[in-house]
Amino acid sequence: MRQAAHYNGAFSAREHSMETAVSDSLRRQAQAHALAAAFVHTLDLRDPVALQREWAMSPALAGEICDMVDSYFAPQQRLSLAPLAHAFVPGKGGRPPVDVYATDAGPLGMECVLLADGRPDEAIVHLEVASHDGALRLTYKYIGS
């Protein structure tokens, strides 16, 4: 005779640890997405001074980034990232619009498809997000396709 299994509402320490790790990972992804979205908002301004001020960039790097944005997008196109609800969901080709991965050096790597007027474009901004003194810090790497 079979006995029915019943869930008693208790988690083992291992299950609790796994649940905590998953929620920490999702929270970190959401925080990284928020930083990346803020960065892309600044990119959308196409203002090297704003990049310098908001993201502590040198004038040369900020100018180079604006030139790169101008090479991919028309001035009137609005830049953005996929919204958080869709950012990590694989799309056509199996790749999510925002791909987050661990790097050998420790920070999270991010490859974010830039949206032009809400539609995916060929440009991908590559970023790194690392924890520094308890806060996440974003570092621009490059824009490519």
Residue, then its C-alpha position, 0 to 999 in steps of 0.5 A: m500500500r502506498q502512502a501519500a507524501h505530504y509537504n509539511g512546510a519545512f525546508s531543509a537547510r540545503e533547500h533554504s540555502m539554494e532558495t537564498a542563492v537564487s533570490d540573491s542572484l535575481r536581486r543582483q541581476a535586477q540591480a545590474h539591469a537598473l545600473a545598465a538602464a541608467f547608463v543607457h539613459t545617459l547614452d541616449l542624451r548623447d552628451p559627453v559631459a553627462l557621461q563624464r559627470e554621471w559615470a566618472m569617465s575621461p573626456a576622451l572616453a566619453g567623446e569616443i562613446c558618443d561618436m560610437v553611438d552616433s555611428y549606430f543610431a540616428p540622432q532622433q532615435r531613442l535608446s533604451l534597454a529591454p524592460l526588466a520583465h523581458a531582459f533575461v528571457p531568451g528571444k529569437g536565436g536563444r539569446p536574451p536582450v541582456d545577458v549577464y555572466a560571471t567573469d574570471a576577474g570577478p565582476l559580472g559581465m553584461e552584454c546588453v542589446l540596445l533598443a532604438d525606439g523600443r526595437p532591438d538593434e545591432a549594437i550591443v553595449h558591453l559592461e561590467v558590474a562589480s561590488h565595491d564597498g557594498a555598492l554595485r559599480l558599473t564599468y563601460k567596456y565597449i559597444g559592438s555588434 
